[in-house]
């Protein structure tokens, strides 16, 4: 079992209640991630919903990046280009369908038992990570690999026509023509 600092228990409870995770500082993950034209289109909708702002005219490549960690994919979403952090969403693309996940609230008690010292904080109904670093990345990887912790929060068409520019599409990643 992965060991984390004591403030994790509080964060775990919040993590299981929200569709996104607030990250104060994306750290190296922002530099290791990249803008993606297909993901940017989906990010516009999430941006409008989460930040309650019209994304029209915004350069989404400065606000939304796709990030892969140990085979799992995440959307890093900033409110403003100069922000160092923002919101983190786990997603997958299956057969051309974008699936955004949320942690299952029914798993809260199990999560608190399994990760009593996780590097997170819980405030109201928000999960917050100070930074994406080795400890928080280990937690994200461990939880992402446990299907029972996740529910699909939303599904939408991602790539109805094979398009190599949409690098997160599972069909594009698995086959070369």
N, C-alpha and C positions, 0 to 999 in steps of 0.2 A: 504494500500500500504506500502511496506517495504521502509524505509528511509535509504539512504546511503550517505557517504561523497561526496563532489562536484566533485572530480576527476573522478567519475564514468561515467559521460556523455562521456568523451573522450574514456574510455575503452569500453563502450557499442558499439560505432561505430566500433571499431576494432574487438570486439567479433563477430559482425555480418558479418565480412568479412573473417573470417578464420575458418578452420576446427578444429583447436586445440586452446587450451588456454595455454599460457605459465604461469607457476607458479614458482615464485622464491623460495618458500619454501613450501613443501607439509605439513609441520608441523606434527601434530598427525595423519593426514590422511594416511601417509605412514605406520605408525605403526599399524593403524587400518585396513589396507588393507592387501591383501595376494597375493602371487604368485599363479598362476593357470596354470597347464601344457597346457591346451587347449588355454587359452588366450595368453600364452607366444608364442605359434606358430604364432598366428596372429600378436602379437606385433613385431615379427622379421621382418615381411613385412613392418609394419608401421615405425619401427626403420630405416630400410634401405632407405625408401622413405624420411622420415622427416629429418634424420640426415645425409643422404647420406654416410652411412658407411655400410660395410658388417657385419651383425650380426653373421656370422658363428664363432662358437667357443666361443661366449660370453655366460655367465651365465644369461639368460634372467630373472631368478627368482630374480636377484639382480637389474634388470633394469625395470621390468614391473610388476605391481601389479593391481589387480582388486579391486575396491573400491565401496561400495554401500552407497548411501546417500539418505535417505528418499525414498527408493524404486527405485531409479534410479542408474544405473551402469556406472562406469567410468573406464577408463584405465589411470593409472599414469605411465608415461614413462620417465625414466631418460636417459641421454646420457652416464654417467659414474656411477658406483656403489656408489662412494663417494659423488655424487651430492645430495643436499638437495631438489632440485626442478627439474622441467622438463616440460613435456607437459601433458596436461589433455585432454582426449577425452571422450565424452559421447557415450555410445553404448547400444545396447539391443540385445537380442537373441530371435528371433521369429521363431518357428517351425524349429529349427536347423540352422537358417541363422543368421550370425553375421551381424549387421547393425551398422555402425559408422555414427554418425550424425554431421552435421555442422549447424551453425546458418544461417538462411535464410537472405541474404543481403537485400531483399525487406522489411524486418521488421525493418530496422535500425531507421527510423524516429519514429516509434511507440515505439521502445525500448528507445530511447532518451527521449521521452515524459513520459513514464511510470517509468523510472529509472534515473532521472536526477542527482542523487547523488550516484550512484553505486560505490563500492570500487574497481575500476579498472583503468588502465591507457591505453591510446591508443597511439601507436607510430608506424608510418608508417602503415602497415597492419597487426599488431599483437595485440592481446588482452593479457594483462598481469595482473596477480594478484600477489601481494606481498607475500601473504600467504593464505593457506586455514585455515580460522578461522570462527567464528560464523557469521560474516557479509557476507563473500564471500560464505559460505555454504548456507546461507539464500537466497542469490541471485541465486546460482546454482539451488537450489531446486525450487524456484519460476519460473525461466525460463524453467527448465526441464519439469515442469508440464503444460507448454503452448505449445501444439503440433504445433501451427501455427508458432512458432519461428524456427522450425527445418526442415531440409531437410536430406534425407539419402544421405550421401556422398559416401559410399561404402557398398557393400553387398558381403558376401562370406560364403561358407559352414563352419559351426562351429563344428558340431557334427553329422555326417551322421549316426552313430550308437549310440544308447543310451549308454552313458558312464557317470557313477556317478562322475568320476573325473572332468568332465566338469561342474562345479557347476553353471555356468551362463546360462546353457541351460535351457530354460523355461520348457521343458518336464521333466528334471531331478528334478527341483525344485518343480514341482507341483504334482508329483506322487511318491509313494513309492511302491516297489515291494517286 
